[in-house]
Amino acid sequence: MISEQKQTHSPSHNHSSQITSEIAPWLSKIAYFLGKTTILPLFFKNITITGQENIPRNGAVIVAPTHRSRWDALVVPYAVGRLSSGRDLHFMVSANEMKGIQGWFIRRLGGFPVNTEHPGIESLNHSFELLSQGEMVVIFPEGGIFRTQEVQSLKRGVAKIALDTEEVKPEVQIKLLPVRVSYDQEIPRKGASVTINIGKPLIVKDYHISSQNPRRNSINLTQSLEEALKEL
């Protein structure tokens, strides 16, 4: 959830980020259990998931879903996270959502804050740290919630993070996983249906084409991601 216009700096890889994210195993188990057995089944009439065989079981991954509702924060982990892949997810979350008791839970379930209007270097550095450790990081490439079925023009922030990380640590070999989330209601209400389609991952190293024009590389990767989401 990071805009092309505002992201003017690449992560500084010489210093550790002051931002942290953690996954409390006990809380994660409870959250997934409640999501699977209670919260999602009680709210949604139907939950359809395709393409789970495309989820990388190891290595650094940026999960890049469309963003249609606050429910995405539950249905994306349900479809992609521990229950299906055995892997925990870290989320780049709007700083506005990281307050109070909600923020306490989000921080312990892998969330870390980003100012969506003026993304700070600390958030980018933490993304770099997580990917360098082979983690899965969820970043919404459209930059916000859109109440439409159409895929919006993507920001270049996701592609830049991936390419910049591999530029410094090419051994990381990041994969970019397209995920399209669709609801049968513009604003999901109880009894709604949701479909989560997971595409084949894009291999980021294939987009390091021009060392002289990194902007062109990020544009190409962003366009490929957008096309992949539209095909789902």
SEDOMAR-101001 format. One record per residue (C-alpha): residue in three letters; chain; x, y, z. Coordinates in steps of 0.05 Angstrom, whole numbers, padded with zeros to 5 digits. Layout:
residues N
<r><r>ALA</r><c>A</c><x>X</x><y>Y</y><z>Z</z></r>
...
//
This chain:
residues 232
<r><r>MET</r><c>A</c><x>00000</x><y>00000</y><z>00000</z></r>
<r><r>ILE</r><c>A</c><x>00051</x><y>00049</y><z>-00024</z></r>
<r><r>SER</r><c>A</c><x>00045</x><y>00102</y><z>-00078</z></r>
<r><r>GLU</r><c>A</c><x>00090</x><y>00113</y><z>-00138</z></r>
<r><r>GLN</r><c>A</c><x>00086</x><y>00188</y><z>-00133</z></r>
<r><r>LYS</r><c>A</c><x>00108</x><y>00192</y><z>-00060</z></r>
<r><r>GLN</r><c>A</c><x>00162</x><y>00139</y><z>-00060</z></r>
<r><r>THR</r><c>A</c><x>00223</x><y>00179</y><z>-00077</z></r>
<r><r>HIS</r><c>A</c><x>00277</x><y>00140</y><z>-00040</z></r>
<r><r>SER</r><c>A</c><x>00303</x><y>00070</y><z>-00044</z></r>
<r><r>PRO</r><c>A</c><x>00312</x><y>00032</y><z>00021</z></r>
<r><r>SER</r><c>A</c><x>00376</x><y>00046</y><z>00057</z></r>
<r><r>HIS</r><c>A</c><x>00407</x><y>-00023</y><z>00066</z></r>
<r><r>ASN</r><c>A</c><x>00465</x><y>-00001</y><z>00109</z></r>
<r><r>HIS</r><c>A</c><x>00423</x><y>00008</y><z>00172</z></r>
<r><r>SER</r><c>A</c><x>00371</x><y>-00034</y><z>00207</z></r>
<r><r>SER</r><c>A</c><x>00301</x><y>-00008</y><z>00208</z></r>
<r><r>GLN</r><c>A</c><x>00273</x><y>00018</y><z>00274</z></r>
<r><r>ILE</r><c>A</c><x>00206</x><y>-00011</y><z>00253</z></r>
<r><r>THR</r><c>A</c><x>00194</x><y>-00083</y><z>00274</z></r>
<r><r>SER</r><c>A</c><x>00141</x><y>-00135</y><z>00263</z></r>
<r><r>GLU</r><c>A</c><x>00131</x><y>-00199</y><z>00299</z></r>
<r><r>ILE</r><c>A</c><x>00086</x><y>-00260</y><z>00296</z></r>
<r><r>ALA</r><c>A</c><x>00066</x><y>-00286</y><z>00364</z></r>
<r><r>PRO</r><c>A</c><x>00056</x><y>-00361</y><z>00353</z></r>
<r><r>TRP</r><c>A</c><x>00001</x><y>-00367</y><z>00405</z></r>
<r><r>LEU</r><c>A</c><x>-00038</x><y>-00309</y><z>00377</z></r>
<r><r>SER</r><c>A</c><x>-00028</x><y>-00331</y><z>00305</z></r>
<r><r>LYS</r><c>A</c><x>-00056</x><y>-00400</y><z>00321</z></r>
<r><r>ILE</r><c>A</c><x>-00117</x><y>-00370</y><z>00354</z></r>
<r><r>ALA</r><c>A</c><x>-00128</x><y>-00320</y><z>00297</z></r>
<r><r>TYR</r><c>A</c><x>-00125</x><y>-00373</y><z>00243</z></r>
<r><r>PHE</r><c>A</c><x>-00169</x><y>-00421</y><z>00283</z></r>
<r><r>LEU</r><c>A</c><x>-00222</x><y>-00368</y><z>00295</z></r>
<r><r>GLY</r><c>A</c><x>-00218</x><y>-00344</y><z>00223</z></r>
<r><r>LYS</r><c>A</c><x>-00227</x><y>-00413</y><z>00195</z></r>
<r><r>THR</r><c>A</c><x>-00280</x><y>-00440</y><z>00242</z></r>
<r><r>THR</r><c>A</c><x>-00320</x><y>-00380</y><z>00264</z></r>
<r><r>ILE</r><c>A</c><x>-00309</x><y>-00310</y><z>00235</z></r>
<r><r>LEU</r><c>A</c><x>-00305</x><y>-00324</y><z>00160</z></r>
<r><r>PRO</r><c>A</c><x>-00356</x><y>-00381</y><z>00157</z></r>
<r><r>LEU</r><c>A</c><x>-00407</x><y>-00340</y><z>00197</z></r>
<r><r>PHE</r><c>A</c><x>-00399</x><y>-00279</y><z>00154</z></r>
<r><r>PHE</r><c>A</c><x>-00390</x><y>-00307</y><z>00084</z></r>
<r><r>LYS</r><c>A</c><x>-00439</x><y>-00353</y><z>00048</z></r>
<r><r>ASN</r><c>A</c><x>-00386</x><y>-00379</y><z>00001</z></r>
<r><r>ILE</r><c>A</c><x>-00310</x><y>-00375</y><z>00000</z></r>
<r><r>THR</r><c>A</c><x>-00278</x><y>-00398</y><z>-00065</z></r>
<r><r>ILE</r><c>A</c><x>-00203</x><y>-00404</y><z>-00072</z></r>
<r><r>THR</r><c>A</c><x>-00164</x><y>-00424</y><z>-00134</z></r>
<r><r>GLY</r><c>A</c><x>-00090</x><y>-00430</y><z>-00149</z></r>
<r><r>GLN</r><c>A</c><x>-00063</x><y>-00448</y><z>-00080</z></r>
<r><r>GLU</r><c>A</c><x>-00014</x><y>-00494</y><z>-00115</z></r>
<r><r>ASN</r><c>A</c><x>00020</x><y>-00430</y><z>-00141</z></r>
<r><r>ILE</r><c>A</c><x>00041</x><y>-00407</y><z>-00071</z></r>
<r><r>PRO</r><c>A</c><x>00116</x><y>-00413</y><z>-00061</z></r>
<r><r>ARG</r><c>A</c><x>00131</x><y>-00457</y><z>-00001</z></r>
<r><r>ASN</r><c>A</c><x>00198</x><y>-00425</y><z>00013</z></r>
<r><r>GLY</r><c>A</c><x>00239</x><y>-00363</y><z>-00003</z></r>
<r><r>ALA</r><c>A</c><x>00223</x><y>-00289</y><z>-00005</z></r>
<r><r>VAL</r><c>A</c><x>00154</x><y>-00272</y><z>-00032</z></r>
<r><r>ILE</r><c>A</c><x>00115</x><y>-00208</y><z>-00040</z></r>
<r><r>VAL</r><c>A</c><x>00041</x><y>-00225</y><z>-00040</z></r>
<r><r>ALA</r><c>A</c><x>00007</x><y>-00172</y><z>-00084</z></r>
<r><r>PRO</r><c>A</c><x>-00069</x><y>-00174</y><z>-00076</z></r>
<r><r>THR</r><c>A</c><x>-00123</x><y>-00128</y><z>-00103</z></r>
<r><r>HIS</r><c>A</c><x>-00155</x><y>-00089</y><z>-00047</z></r>
<r><r>ARG</r><c>A</c><x>-00231</x><y>-00086</y><z>-00043</z></r>
<r><r>SER</r><c>A</c><x>-00250</x><y>-00088</y><z>00030</z></r>
<r><r>ARG</r><c>A</c><x>-00222</x><y>-00089</y><z>00101</z></r>
<r><r>TRP</r><c>A</c><x>-00241</x><y>-00163</y><z>00098</z></r>
<r><r>ASP</r><c>A</c><x>-00180</x><y>-00172</y><z>00053</z></r>
<r><r>ALA</r><c>A</c><x>-00136</x><y>-00172</y><z>00116</z></r>
<r><r>LEU</r><c>A</c><x>-00171</x><y>-00237</y><z>00136</z></r>
<r><r>VAL</r><c>A</c><x>-00186</x><y>-00272</y><z>00071</z></r>
<r><r>VAL</r><c>A</c><x>-00116</x><y>-00263</y><z>00042</z></r>
<r><r>PRO</r><c>A</c><x>-00082</x><y>-00299</y><z>00101</z></r>
<r><r>TYR</r><c>A</c><x>-00137</x><y>-00351</y><z>00100</z></r>
<r><r>ALA</r><c>A</c><x>-00122</x><y>-00366</y><z>00027</z></r>
<r><r>VAL</r><c>A</c><x>-00047</x><y>-00356</y><z>00025</z></r>
<r><r>GLY</r><c>A</c><x>-00020</x><y>-00362</y><z>00096</z></r>
<r><r>ARG</r><c>A</c><x>-00008</x><y>-00415</y><z>00148</z></r>
<r><r>LEU</r><c>A</c><x>-00069</x><y>-00458</y><z>00133</z></r>
<r><r>SER</r><c>A</c><x>-00051</x><y>-00469</y><z>00060</z></r>
<r><r>SER</r><c>A</c><x>00024</x><y>-00457</y><z>00054</z></r>
<r><r>GLY</r><c>A</c><x>00048</x><y>-00467</y><z>00126</z></r>
<r><r>ARG</r><c>A</c><x>00078</x><y>-00397</y><z>00123</z></r>
<r><r>ASP</r><c>A</c><x>00066</x><y>-00334</y><z>00164</z></r>
<r><r>LEU</r><c>A</c><x>00052</x><y>-00268</y><z>00129</z></r>
<r><r>HIS</r><c>A</c><x>00078</x><y>-00198</y><z>00145</z></r>
<r><r>PHE</r><c>A</c><x>00033</x><y>-00140</y><z>00125</z></r>
<r><r>MET</r><c>A</c><x>00050</x><y>-00069</y><z>00105</z></r>
<r><r>VAL</r><c>A</c><x>-00008</x><y>-00033</y><z>00140</z></r>
<r><r>SER</r><c>A</c><x>-00031</x><y>00039</y><z>00139</z></r>
<r><r>ALA</r><c>A</c><x>-00004</x><y>00074</y><z>00201</z></r>
<r><r>ASN</r><c>A</c><x>-00075</x><y>00098</y><z>00216</z></r>
<r><r>GLU</r><c>A</c><x>-00095</x><y>00025</y><z>00229</z></r>
<r><r>MET</r><c>A</c><x>-00039</x><y>00013</y><z>00279</z></r>
<r><r>LYS</r><c>A</c><x>-00069</x><y>00049</y><z>00339</z></r>
<r><r>GLY</r><c>A</c><x>-00097</x><y>00024</y><z>00405</z></r>
<r><r>ILE</r><c>A</c><x>-00117</x><y>-00048</y><z>00417</z></r>
<r><r>GLN</r><c>A</c><x>-00125</x><y>-00060</y><z>00343</z></r>
<r><r>GLY</r><c>A</c><x>-00054</x><y>-00038</y><z>00331</z></r>
<r><r>TRP</r><c>A</c><x>-00030</x><y>-00084</y><z>00387</z></r>
<r><r>PHE</r><c>A</c><x>-00061</x><y>-00144</y><z>00353</z></r>
<r><r>ILE</r><c>A</c><x>-00037</x><y>-00124</y><z>00283</z></r>
<r><r>ARG</r><c>A</c><x>00035</x><y>-00115</y><z>00306</z></r>
<r><r>ARG</r><c>A</c><x>00035</x><y>-00185</y><z>00336</z></r>
<r><r>LEU</r><c>A</c><x>00004</x><y>-00216</y><z>00274</z></r>
<r><r>GLY</r><c>A</c><x>00059</x><y>-00191</y><z>00227</z></r>
<r><r>GLY</r><c>A</c><x>00035</x><y>-00121</y><z>00212</z></r>
<r><r>PHE</r><c>A</c><x>00081</x><y>-00061</y><z>00207</z></r>
<r><r>PRO</r><c>A</c><x>00062</x><y>00012</y><z>00194</z></r>
<r><r>VAL</r><c>A</c><x>00071</x><y>00054</y><z>00132</z></r>
<r><r>ASN</r><c>A</c><x>00048</x><y>00126</y><z>00120</z></r>
<r><r>THR</r><c>A</c><x>00011</x><y>00116</y><z>00055</z></r>
<r><r>GLU</r><c>A</c><x>00015</x><y>00190</y><z>00037</z></r>
<r><r>HIS</r><c>A</c><x>00089</x><y>00198</y><z>00053</z></r>
<r><r>PRO</r><c>A</c><x>00121</x><y>00129</y><z>00058</z></r>
<r><r>GLY</r><c>A</c><x>00182</x><y>00133</y><z>00103</z></r>
<r><r>ILE</r><c>A</c><x>00249</x><y>00100</y><z>00093</z></r>
<r><r>GLU</r><c>A</c><x>00238</x><y>00059</y><z>00157</z></r>
<r><r>SER</r><c>A</c><x>00179</x><y>00021</y><z>00127</z></r>
<r><r>LEU</r><c>A</c><x>00218</x><y>00007</y><z>00063</z></r>
<r><r>ASN</r><c>A</c><x>00278</x><y>-00016</y><z>00103</z></r>
<r><r>HIS</r><c>A</c><x>00236</x><y>-00064</y><z>00143</z></r>
<r><r>SER</r><c>A</c><x>00207</x><y>-00093</y><z>00079</z></r>
<r><r>PHE</r><c>A</c><x>00279</x><y>-00103</y><z>00055</z></r>
<r><r>GLU</r><c>A</c><x>00298</x><y>-00138</y><z>00120</z></r>
<r><r>LEU</r><c>A</c><x>00239</x><y>-00185</y><z>00117</z></r>
<r><r>LEU</r><c>A</c><x>00250</x><y>-00204</y><z>00045</z></r>
<r><r>SER</r><c>A</c><x>00325</x><y>-00213</y><z>00058</z></r>
<r><r>GLN</r><c>A</c><x>00305</x><y>-00264</y><z>00111</z></r>
<r><r>GLY</r><c>A</c><x>00262</x><y>-00302</y><z>00061</z></r>
<r><r>GLU</r><c>A</c><x>00195</x><y>-00280</y><z>00090</z></r>
<r><r>MET</r><c>A</c><x>00128</x><y>-00269</y><z>00057</z></r>
<r><r>VAL</r><c>A</c><x>00106</x><y>-00196</y><z>00056</z></r>
<r><r>VAL</r><c>A</c><x>00037</x><y>-00172</y><z>00035</z></r>
<r><r>ILE</r><c>A</c><x>00034</x><y>-00105</y><z>-00001</z></r>
<r><r>PHE</r><c>A</c><x>-00029</x><y>-00080</y><z>-00036</z></r>
<r><r>PRO</r><c>A</c><x>-00003</x><y>-00053</y><z>-00103</z></r>
<r><r>GLU</r><c>A</c><x>-00064</x><y>-00011</y><z>-00121</z></r>
<r><r>GLY</r><c>A</c><x>-00049</x><y>00035</y><z>-00062</z></r>
<r><r>GLY</r><c>A</c><x>-00117</x><y>00033</y><z>-00028</z></r>
<r><r>ILE</r><c>A</c><x>-00187</x><y>00003</y><z>-00025</z></r>
<r><r>PHE</r><c>A</c><x>-00227</x><y>00007</y><z>-00090</z></r>
<r><r>ARG</r><c>A</c><x>-00301</x><y>-00013</y><z>-00091</z></r>
<r><r>THR</r><c>A</c><x>-00299</x><y>-00042</y><z>-00162</z></r>
<r><r>GLN</r><c>A</c><x>-00286</x><y>-00108</y><z>-00197</z></r>
<r><r>GLU</r><c>A</c><x>-00236</x><y>-00077</y><z>-00244</z></r>
<r><r>VAL</r><c>A</c><x>-00161</x><y>-00080</y><z>-00230</z></r>
<r><r>GLN</r><c>A</c><x>-00136</x><y>-00009</y><z>-00219</z></r>
<r><r>SER</r><c>A</c><x>-00071</x><y>00019</y><z>-00247</z></r>
<r><r>LEU</r><c>A</c><x>-00016</x><y>-00005</y><z>-00201</z></r>
<r><r>LYS</r><c>A</c><x>00035</x><y>00038</y><z>-00166</z></r>
<r><r>ARG</r><c>A</c><x>00108</x><y>00023</y><z>-00177</z></r>
<r><r>GLY</r><c>A</c><x>00124</x><y>00016</y><z>-00103</z></r>
<r><r>VAL</r><c>A</c><x>00118</x><y>-00060</y><z>-00100</z></r>
<r><r>ALA</r><c>A</c><x>00163</x><y>-00070</y><z>-00160</z></r>
<r><r>LYS</r><c>A</c><x>00214</x><y>-00020</y><z>-00134</z></r>
<r><r>ILE</r><c>A</c><x>00219</x><y>-00054</y><z>-00067</z></r>
<r><r>ALA</r><c>A</c><x>00229</x><y>-00122</y><z>-00100</z></r>
<r><r>LEU</r><c>A</c><x>00280</x><y>-00097</y><z>-00151</z></r>
<r><r>ASP</r><c>A</c><x>00318</x><y>-00054</y><z>-00101</z></r>
<r><r>THR</r><c>A</c><x>00323</x><y>-00112</y><z>-00052</z></r>
<r><r>GLU</r><c>A</c><x>00351</x><y>-00159</y><z>-00105</z></r>
<r><r>GLU</r><c>A</c><x>00398</x><y>-00105</y><z>-00129</z></r>
<r><r>VAL</r><c>A</c><x>00433</x><y>-00107</y><z>-00062</z></r>
<r><r>LYS</r><c>A</c><x>00421</x><y>-00181</y><z>-00047</z></r>
<r><r>PRO</r><c>A</c><x>00413</x><y>-00218</y><z>-00113</z></r>
<r><r>GLU</r><c>A</c><x>00415</x><y>-00285</y><z>-00076</z></r>
<r><r>VAL</r><c>A</c><x>00347</x><y>-00270</y><z>-00045</z></r>
<r><r>GLN</r><c>A</c><x>00310</x><y>-00285</y><z>-00111</z></r>
<r><r>ILE</r><c>A</c><x>00243</x><y>-00255</y><z>-00095</z></r>
<r><r>LYS</r><c>A</c><x>00177</x><y>-00280</y><z>-00124</z></r>
<r><r>LEU</r><c>A</c><x>00117</x><y>-00234</y><z>-00135</z></r>
<r><r>LEU</r><c>A</c><x>00051</x><y>-00270</y><z>-00124</z></r>
<r><r>PRO</r><c>A</c><x>-00011</x><y>-00240</y><z>-00157</z></r>
<r><r>VAL</r><c>A</c><x>-00076</x><y>-00249</y><z>-00117</z></r>
<r><r>ARG</r><c>A</c><x>-00143</x><y>-00224</y><z>-00141</z></r>
<r><r>VAL</r><c>A</c><x>-00197</x><y>-00216</y><z>-00088</z></r>
<r><r>SER</r><c>A</c><x>-00269</x><y>-00208</y><z>-00112</z></r>
<r><r>TYR</r><c>A</c><x>-00334</x><y>-00200</y><z>-00072</z></r>
<r><r>ASP</r><c>A</c><x>-00404</x><y>-00206</y><z>-00100</z></r>
<r><r>GLN</r><c>A</c><x>-00423</x><y>-00142</y><z>-00063</z></r>
<r><r>GLU</r><c>A</c><x>-00391</x><y>-00074</y><z>-00069</z></r>
<r><r>ILE</r><c>A</c><x>-00388</x><y>-00069</y><z>00006</z></r>
<r><r>PRO</r><c>A</c><x>-00389</x><y>-00141</y><z>00034</z></r>
<r><r>ARG</r><c>A</c><x>-00445</x><y>-00155</y><z>00083</z></r>
<r><r>LYS</r><c>A</c><x>-00464</x><y>-00218</y><z>00120</z></r>
<r><r>GLY</r><c>A</c><x>-00482</x><y>-00272</y><z>00070</z></r>
<r><r>ALA</r><c>A</c><x>-00434</x><y>-00245</y><z>00017</z></r>
<r><r>SER</r><c>A</c><x>-00390</x><y>-00290</y><z>-00026</z></r>
<r><r>VAL</r><c>A</c><x>-00316</x><y>-00280</y><z>-00038</z></r>
<r><r>THR</r><c>A</c><x>-00269</x><y>-00309</y><z>-00090</z></r>
<r><r>ILE</r><c>A</c><x>-00194</x><y>-00310</y><z>-00083</z></r>
<r><r>ASN</r><c>A</c><x>-00155</x><y>-00328</y><z>-00146</z></r>
<r><r>ILE</r><c>A</c><x>-00080</x><y>-00338</y><z>-00138</z></r>
<r><r>GLY</r><c>A</c><x>-00036</x><y>-00333</y><z>-00200</z></r>
<r><r>LYS</r><c>A</c><x>00032</x><y>-00361</y><z>-00217</z></r>
<r><r>PRO</r><c>A</c><x>00088</x><y>-00321</y><z>-00185</z></r>
<r><r>LEU</r><c>A</c><x>00130</x><y>-00272</y><z>-00225</z></r>
<r><r>ILE</r><c>A</c><x>00205</x><y>-00282</y><z>-00219</z></r>
<r><r>VAL</r><c>A</c><x>00234</x><y>-00214</y><z>-00202</z></r>
<r><r>LYS</r><c>A</c><x>00305</x><y>-00230</y><z>-00227</z></r>
<r><r>ASP</r><c>A</c><x>00276</x><y>-00235</y><z>-00298</z></r>
<r><r>TYR</r><c>A</c><x>00263</x><y>-00160</y><z>-00295</z></r>
<r><r>HIS</r><c>A</c><x>00334</x><y>-00136</y><z>-00281</z></r>
<r><r>ILE</r><c>A</c><x>00340</x><y>-00120</y><z>-00355</z></r>
<r><r>SER</r><c>A</c><x>00373</x><y>-00052</y><z>-00356</z></r>
<r><r>SER</r><c>A</c><x>00424</x><y>-00031</y><z>-00303</z></r>
<r><r>GLN</r><c>A</c><x>00424</x><y>00038</y><z>-00334</z></r>
<r><r>ASN</r><c>A</c><x>00348</x><y>00047</y><z>-00329</z></r>
<r><r>PRO</r><c>A</c><x>00321</x><y>00018</y><z>-00264</z></r>
<r><r>ARG</r><c>A</c><x>00257</x><y>00058</y><z>-00273</z></r>
<r><r>ARG</r><c>A</c><x>00242</x><y>00021</y><z>-00337</z></r>
<r><r>ASN</r><c>A</c><x>00253</x><y>-00045</y><z>-00300</z></r>
<r><r>SER</r><c>A</c><x>00202</x><y>-00026</y><z>-00247</z></r>
<r><r>ILE</r><c>A</c><x>00153</x><y>-00004</y><z>-00300</z></r>
<r><r>ASN</r><c>A</c><x>00159</x><y>-00070</y><z>-00336</z></r>
<r><r>LEU</r><c>A</c><x>00150</x><y>-00110</y><z>-00273</z></r>
<r><r>THR</r><c>A</c><x>00090</x><y>-00068</y><z>-00252</z></r>
<r><r>GLN</r><c>A</c><x>00058</x><y>-00078</y><z>-00320</z></r>
<r><r>SER</r><c>A</c><x>00068</x><y>-00153</y><z>-00317</z></r>
<r><r>LEU</r><c>A</c><x>00037</x><y>-00155</y><z>-00247</z></r>
<r><r>GLU</r><c>A</c><x>-00022</x><y>-00114</y><z>-00270</z></r>
<r><r>GLU</r><c>A</c><x>-00033</x><y>-00160</y><z>-00330</z></r>
<r><r>ALA</r><c>A</c><x>-00028</x><y>-00222</y><z>-00286</z></r>
<r><r>LEU</r><c>A</c><x>-00081</x><y>-00194</y><z>-00238</z></r>
<r><r>LYS</r><c>A</c><x>-00127</x><y>-00178</y><z>-00296</z></r>
<r><r>GLU</r><c>A</c><x>-00122</x><y>-00249</y><z>-00323</z></r>
<r><r>LEU</r><c>A</c><x>-00143</x><y>-00280</y><z>-00257</z></r>
//
